[in-house]
């Protein structure tokens, strides 16, 4: 069985050393080289033909975003962003995902330990390699079609939503950042509350919420403990926490916890979907988008069994058709839809 060939691109000698030792200790991986800047990386990519690249964003001579953009055009490869929130551009990691990066990992520092970073990087390298061909093909096709053009606004609701009885829940992972951006730039502002789990490390979920809030008519923010769910607001699960909804009387609130990872994730989709099934049931719409693995499939089935309406993204428009397929295999989805039909489904659910 051939090993996964990995190239590390980072200007920090310490980070290169940490990642190098982690990769070299894996039986299924081969460290083919390291590079302190994109110019050296470019030459090594041509010469060494890596399967997966880890890439920092803040580097000398050429920044990581500029390098990534050119790489995805001329020599596309799965790229794992290993970065911290930068002072120059605190949305840089999210923009990297928009440009085609496979996933993002926090650099060690503060509350982020070296061991946590190693575990995350190794897991994401394996996932990127496993999905390499389909990811690159899907990214190319979708970035040249529906993701390239800003969608037209969905039709406005005929009447203002007067109640928070209805609830919309969305789960996503790999490819989910661009899918969610597509959805939220399309939706009108007067919708029932929307709760979202996107697999993403802490600090980056706050960036992601800010990025979506800039682009959408809806108010989009990270969810906070005991926060009341309000009309016209989207709540993104903060990295490192499971997010659930809880009912107090007629109102729904957010509950955050740091319980064990579910399906190797925290936040995970299943805890959110299970809580939606219990507390919103028949008044809920749940949507499972692109992503690797099976997180959210069991929860989507629970919502369906509770009388809620359930949707899985179709294979053609999913960057990675893992989570939606797992839900479909469980017969958890009442409907299978392409990405460009999902905003309309949300509007129809809210207005009917």
C-alpha positions as CSV (number, residue, x, y, z in Angstrom):
1,X,0.0,0.0,0.0
2,X,1.5,3.3,-1.1
3,X,2.2,5.9,1.6
4,X,0.6,9.4,1.7
5,X,3.3,11.8,0.5
6,X,3.1,15.1,2.5
7,X,4.8,18.4,2.0
8,X,4.9,20.9,4.9
9,X,5.0,24.6,4.0
10,X,5.5,26.9,7.0
11,X,8.0,29.7,7.8
12,X,8.2,28.6,11.4
13,X,11.0,26.1,12.0
14,X,9.3,25.0,15.2
15,X,6.0,24.1,13.5
16,X,7.9,22.4,10.6
17,X,9.7,20.3,13.2
18,X,6.5,19.4,15.1
19,X,4.6,18.4,12.0
20,X,7.6,16.6,10.5
21,X,8.0,14.4,13.6
22,X,4.3,13.6,13.7
23,X,4.2,12.6,10.0
24,X,7.4,10.6,10.1
25,X,6.1,8.5,13.0
26,X,3.1,7.3,10.9
27,X,3.4,4.1,9.1
28,X,1.0,5.2,6.3
29,X,2.7,8.6,5.7
30,X,5.9,9.8,4.1
31,X,7.4,13.3,4.6
32,X,8.7,14.2,1.2
33,X,9.9,17.6,2.2
34,X,9.4,20.9,4.0
35,X,9.5,24.5,2.7
36,X,9.8,27.8,4.5
37,X,8.1,29.9,1.8
38,X,5.9,29.4,-1.3
39,X,8.7,29.9,-3.8
40,X,10.6,26.9,-2.4
41,X,7.3,25.0,-2.0
42,X,6.5,25.6,-5.7
43,X,9.8,24.0,-6.8
44,X,9.3,21.0,-4.4
45,X,5.7,20.4,-5.5
46,X,6.9,20.0,-9.1
47,X,9.9,17.8,-8.1
48,X,8.4,15.7,-5.3
49,X,4.7,15.4,-6.4
50,X,3.1,15.3,-2.9
51,X,-0.4,14.0,-2.3
52,X,-1.3,16.5,0.4
53,X,0.2,19.8,1.5
54,X,0.0,21.6,4.9
55,X,0.2,25.3,4.4
56,X,0.6,28.3,6.7
57,X,-1.0,31.6,5.7
58,X,1.4,34.2,7.0
59,X,4.7,33.7,5.2
60,X,7.5,35.8,3.7
61,X,7.7,36.8,0.1
62,X,4.3,35.4,-0.9
63,X,1.4,35.0,1.5
64,X,-0.4,31.7,1.8
65,X,-3.7,32.9,0.2
66,X,-2.0,34.1,-3.0
67,X,0.0,30.8,-3.2
68,X,-3.1,28.7,-2.6
69,X,-5.1,30.6,-5.3
70,X,-2.5,29.9,-7.9
71,X,-2.0,26.3,-6.8
72,X,-5.7,25.5,-7.1
73,X,-5.6,26.9,-10.7
74,X,-2.4,25.4,-12.0
75,X,-1.6,22.4,-9.9
76,X,-4.6,21.6,-7.6
77,X,-3.8,19.5,-4.5
78,X,-5.6,18.9,-1.2
79,X,-4.3,21.6,1.2
80,X,-4.6,21.6,5.0
81,X,-4.3,25.1,6.4
82,X,-2.3,25.1,9.6
83,X,-2.7,28.7,10.9
84,X,-3.7,30.9,13.8
85,X,-5.9,34.0,13.5
86,X,-3.7,36.6,11.8
87,X,-3.5,40.3,12.8
88,X,-3.4,41.4,9.1
89,X,-6.5,39.4,8.0
90,X,-8.6,37.7,10.7
91,X,-10.7,36.1,8.0
92,X,-7.7,34.6,6.1
93,X,-8.4,31.0,7.1
94,X,-12.0,31.2,6.0
95,X,-11.0,32.8,2.7
96,X,-8.6,29.9,2.2
97,X,-11.5,27.5,2.4
98,X,-13.4,29.6,-0.1
99,X,-10.3,29.3,-2.4
100,X,-10.3,25.5,-2.2
101,X,-8.4,24.4,0.9
102,X,-9.6,21.0,2.1
103,X,-9.7,21.9,5.9
104,X,-8.2,24.1,8.6
105,X,-6.3,23.4,11.8
106,X,-5.2,25.7,14.6
107,X,-1.5,26.2,15.2
108,X,-0.4,25.2,18.7
109,X,-0.4,28.0,21.2
110,X,-2.6,29.3,24.1
111,X,-5.2,26.7,24.9
112,X,-4.3,24.7,21.7
113,X,-1.8,22.0,22.6
114,X,0.8,20.4,20.4
115,X,-0.8,17.0,20.8
116,X,-4.2,18.3,19.8
117,X,-2.7,19.9,16.6
118,X,-0.8,16.7,15.7
119,X,-4.0,14.6,16.1
120,X,-6.0,17.0,14.0
121,X,-3.4,17.3,11.2
122,X,-2.9,13.6,10.9
123,X,-6.7,12.9,10.8
124,X,-7.2,15.6,8.2
125,X,-4.3,14.5,6.0
126,X,-5.8,11.0,5.9
127,X,-9.2,12.3,5.0
128,X,-7.8,14.6,2.3
129,X,-5.9,11.8,0.8
130,X,-8.9,9.4,0.9
131,X,-11.0,12.0,-0.9
132,X,-8.3,13.5,-3.0
133,X,-9.6,12.7,-6.5
134,X,-13.3,13.3,-5.9
135,X,-12.6,16.5,-3.8
136,X,-10.5,18.1,-6.5
137,X,-13.0,17.1,-9.3
138,X,-16.0,18.3,-7.4
139,X,-14.2,21.5,-6.3
140,X,-13.3,22.3,-9.9
141,X,-16.8,21.6,-11.2
142,X,-18.7,23.5,-8.5
143,X,-16.3,26.5,-8.3
144,X,-16.9,26.9,-12.1
145,X,-20.7,26.7,-11.7
146,X,-23.0,27.5,-8.8
147,X,-20.3,28.5,-6.3
148,X,-18.6,31.0,-8.7
149,X,-21.6,33.2,-9.2
150,X,-23.4,35.0,-6.4
151,X,-26.9,33.6,-6.3
152,X,-29.9,35.7,-6.7
153,X,-31.8,36.5,-3.6
154,X,-34.5,34.1,-2.7
155,X,-38.0,35.6,-2.9
156,X,-39.0,37.6,0.2
157,X,-41.5,35.9,2.5
158,X,-45.1,37.1,1.9
159,X,-45.5,37.9,5.6
160,X,-43.2,38.5,8.5
161,X,-42.5,35.5,10.7
162,X,-44.3,36.2,14.0
163,X,-43.3,33.1,16.0
164,X,-40.2,31.1,16.8
165,X,-42.2,27.9,16.9
166,X,-40.4,26.8,13.7
167,X,-36.7,26.0,13.8
168,X,-34.1,25.2,11.0
169,X,-31.1,23.1,11.8
170,X,-28.1,22.5,9.4
171,X,-25.1,20.2,9.7
172,X,-22.0,20.2,7.5
173,X,-18.3,19.4,7.3
174,X,-15.8,19.2,4.5
175,X,-17.0,21.6,1.8
176,X,-19.6,23.0,4.1
177,X,-18.1,26.5,4.4
178,X,-18.7,27.3,0.8
179,X,-22.1,25.5,0.8
180,X,-23.3,27.5,3.8
181,X,-22.0,30.7,2.2
182,X,-24.0,30.0,-0.9
183,X,-27.1,29.3,1.2
184,X,-26.9,32.3,3.5
185,X,-26.1,34.8,0.7
186,X,-29.3,33.7,-0.9
187,X,-31.8,33.8,2.0
188,X,-34.0,36.7,3.1
189,X,-33.7,38.1,6.6
190,X,-37.1,37.3,8.1
191,X,-36.7,33.6,8.8
192,X,-37.2,31.4,11.8
193,X,-34.0,30.8,13.9
194,X,-31.3,28.7,12.2
195,X,-28.8,26.6,14.2
196,X,-25.7,25.3,12.5
197,X,-22.9,22.9,13.2
198,X,-20.0,23.2,10.8
199,X,-17.0,21.0,11.8
200,X,-14.3,23.6,12.5
201,X,-11.8,24.3,15.3
202,X,-12.2,26.9,17.9
203,X,-11.4,30.5,16.9
204,X,-12.2,29.7,13.3
205,X,-15.9,29.4,13.9
206,X,-16.0,33.0,15.1
207,X,-14.2,34.0,11.9
208,X,-16.6,32.0,9.9
209,X,-19.7,33.6,11.6
210,X,-18.3,37.1,10.9
211,X,-17.6,36.3,7.3
212,X,-21.1,35.0,6.8
213,X,-22.6,38.0,8.6
214,X,-20.8,40.3,6.2
215,X,-22.4,38.5,3.2
216,X,-26.0,37.8,4.4
217,X,-29.2,39.7,5.2
218,X,-29.5,37.5,8.2
219,X,-27.7,38.2,11.5
220,X,-25.1,35.4,11.9
221,X,-23.1,34.9,15.0
222,X,-21.6,32.2,17.3
223,X,-24.0,30.7,19.6
224,X,-23.7,31.6,23.3
225,X,-24.8,29.7,26.4
226,X,-28.4,30.2,27.4
227,X,-29.0,32.5,24.4
228,X,-32.6,32.9,23.3
229,X,-33.2,31.8,19.7
230,X,-34.6,34.8,17.8
231,X,-36.2,35.3,14.4
232,X,-33.8,36.4,11.6
233,X,-30.7,35.0,13.4
234,X,-28.3,32.2,12.6
235,X,-26.3,30.6,15.4
236,X,-23.0,28.8,14.5
237,X,-21.8,26.2,17.0
238,X,-18.5,27.5,18.6
239,X,-15.4,25.3,17.9
240,X,-14.6,23.0,20.8
241,X,-18.3,22.9,22.1
242,X,-21.3,20.8,21.3
243,X,-24.3,23.0,20.7
244,X,-27.8,21.9,21.6
245,X,-31.2,23.5,21.8
246,X,-33.3,23.4,25.0
247,X,-36.9,24.4,25.6
248,X,-38.0,26.7,28.5
249,X,-41.7,27.2,28.3
250,X,-42.5,28.3,24.8
251,X,-39.0,29.5,23.9
252,X,-35.9,27.8,22.7
253,X,-32.4,28.5,24.1
254,X,-28.8,27.4,23.3
255,X,-27.0,24.9,25.5
256,X,-23.2,24.5,25.1
257,X,-21.1,21.7,26.6
258,X,-17.7,20.1,26.3
259,X,-18.8,16.5,26.5
260,X,-16.8,13.8,24.7
261,X,-16.4,14.1,21.0
262,X,-19.1,12.5,18.9
263,X,-18.1,10.9,15.6
264,X,-14.6,12.3,16.4
265,X,-16.0,15.8,16.4
266,X,-16.8,18.6,18.8
267,X,-19.0,20.4,17.8
268,X,-20.8,17.4,16.2
269,X,-24.0,17.5,14.3
270,X,-25.8,14.6,16.1
271,X,-26.1,16.2,19.5
272,X,-27.7,19.3,17.9
273,X,-30.1,17.2,15.8
274,X,-31.0,14.9,18.7
275,X,-31.9,18.1,20.7
276,X,-33.9,19.5,17.8
277,X,-35.9,16.3,17.5
278,X,-36.7,16.4,21.2
279,X,-37.5,20.1,21.5
280,X,-38.8,21.2,18.1
281,X,-39.9,18.0,16.5
282,X,-42.7,18.5,14.0
283,X,-41.9,22.2,13.7
284,X,-38.3,21.6,12.5
285,X,-36.5,21.5,9.2
286,X,-33.1,19.7,9.3
287,X,-30.6,19.7,6.4
288,X,-27.5,17.6,6.2
289,X,-24.9,19.0,3.8
290,X,-21.5,17.9,2.4
291,X,-19.0,16.2,4.7
292,X,-16.9,13.1,5.3
293,X,-18.1,10.4,7.7
294,X,-21.5,9.8,9.2
295,X,-22.0,12.6,11.7
296,X,-25.6,13.9,11.6
297,X,-27.2,10.8,9.9
298,X,-28.6,9.3,13.1
299,X,-29.8,12.7,14.3
300,X,-31.5,13.4,11.0
301,X,-33.4,10.1,11.4
302,X,-34.5,11.1,14.9
303,X,-35.9,14.4,13.5
304,X,-37.7,12.6,10.8
305,X,-39.2,10.1,13.4
306,X,-40.2,13.2,15.5
307,X,-42.2,14.5,12.5
308,X,-39.7,17.1,11.3
309,X,-38.9,17.6,7.6
310,X,-35.4,16.3,6.7
311,X,-33.2,17.0,3.7
312,X,-29.9,15.6,2.5
313,X,-27.7,17.3,-0.1
314,X,-27.3,15.3,-3.3
315,X,-24.2,13.6,-4.5
316,X,-23.6,15.8,-7.5
317,X,-23.3,19.1,-5.5
318,X,-21.6,17.6,-2.4
319,X,-17.9,18.2,-2.3
320,X,-17.7,15.1,-0.1
321,X,-20.7,12.8,-0.2
322,X,-20.2,11.1,3.1
323,X,-22.6,12.5,5.7
324,X,-25.6,13.0,3.3
325,X,-25.1,9.4,1.9
326,X,-25.0,8.0,5.4
327,X,-28.3,9.7,6.2
328,X,-29.8,8.5,2.9
329,X,-28.7,4.9,3.7
330,X,-30.6,5.1,7.0
331,X,-33.7,6.4,5.1
332,X,-33.4,9.5,7.3
333,X,-34.0,12.1,4.5
334,X,-37.5,12.8,3.2
335,X,-36.0,14.7,0.3
336,X,-32.6,14.8,-1.5
337,X,-31.8,18.2,-3.0
338,X,-29.0,19.8,-4.9
339,X,-27.3,22.8,-3.2
340,X,-29.0,25.4,-5.4
341,X,-32.5,24.2,-4.4
342,X,-31.9,24.2,-0.6
343,X,-32.5,28.0,-0.1
344,X,-35.9,27.7,-1.7
345,X,-36.8,24.8,0.6
346,X,-35.9,26.9,3.6
347,X,-38.1,29.8,2.4
348,X,-41.0,27.5,1.7
349,X,-40.7,25.9,5.1
350,X,-40.7,29.3,6.8
351,X,-43.6,30.7,4.8
352,X,-46.0,27.7,4.8
